[in-house]
């Protein structure tokens, strides 16, 4: 059974990690997030749940406005063939979230360690990071150092990667 947001907050508190959470209407896209999240300082994200033809999985977290070349990203990840988006069922099974609520906090539900986590180097420069707390009805701000400590505690240390950008049209 995947953790609920309150369970996530309890895990963070047990690690001595403080966060700030703002509730808002459900957000499904970066555009909606920009319009409805209010004034939250720090790095805002988009999250891609990807798989390759061998069913290896990645969660890629990038700055919200970062254009990403999926073909080049697959190569950078070492994927077998092209990467594609994981199905909603796979997303729920491994990260415990629905489409639109994809978040690196979902890695807490990947107890088998089957999802590799990739963090955009550009995003890692922000002192504060903002993610959905297992629901797209809120945004949680966390200090970058605390986020990295959380990832270490759940066995999902990130791979920092300069994500390949899509060429402008």
C-alpha positions, 0 to 999 in steps of 0.5 A, a space after each residue: 500500500 503506497 504511503 499517503 501524504 501524512 505518512 510522507 510528512 511523518 517520515 520527513 519529520 522523523 528525519 528532522 526535516 522541516 518542510 512548508 506545504 501549500 494546498 491548492 486545486 489539483 494541478 496536472 501540468 506545469 502551465 496549471 502549476 504556474 497559474 495556481 501555485 501562488 508565490 512559492 520561492 525556489 526551484 519548481 519541477 517537472 517529473 518524467 516517469 520513464 521506462 525502456 524496452 527492458 522495463 528499466 525505470 527512471 524518474 527524471 526531475 528537471 526544472 519546470 521550463 527545461 526543454 528535454 530531448 527524450 531521445 538524447 535523454 535515453 542515450 544519456 541514461 544508458 537505456 535500451 532503445 528509446 525511452 517512453 513514459 511509464 503507464 499509469 498502472 506502473 506509476 502507481 505500482 512503483 511510486 504510489 502516485 497518479 499521473 499529474 502527481 509525479 514527484 520524487 517523494 514517490 520514491 519512498 514507495 519504491 521499496 524494491 529500488 527498481 526506479 533510478 532517480 535522475 536529478 537535473 543539475 540545473 535544478 540542484 542549484 536551487 537552495 529550495 525545491 518544490 514538489 507535490 507531496 504524493 498528491 497534486 493538491 499541494 506543493 511542498 517546499 524542502 531545502 535541497 540539503 534536506 531533500 538529498 538527506 531524505 533520498 539517502 535515507 530511502 536508498 535513492 541517492 540521485 544521479 546528477 545529470 545535465 539533461 540534454 535539451 531539445 533544440 528550439 523549433 
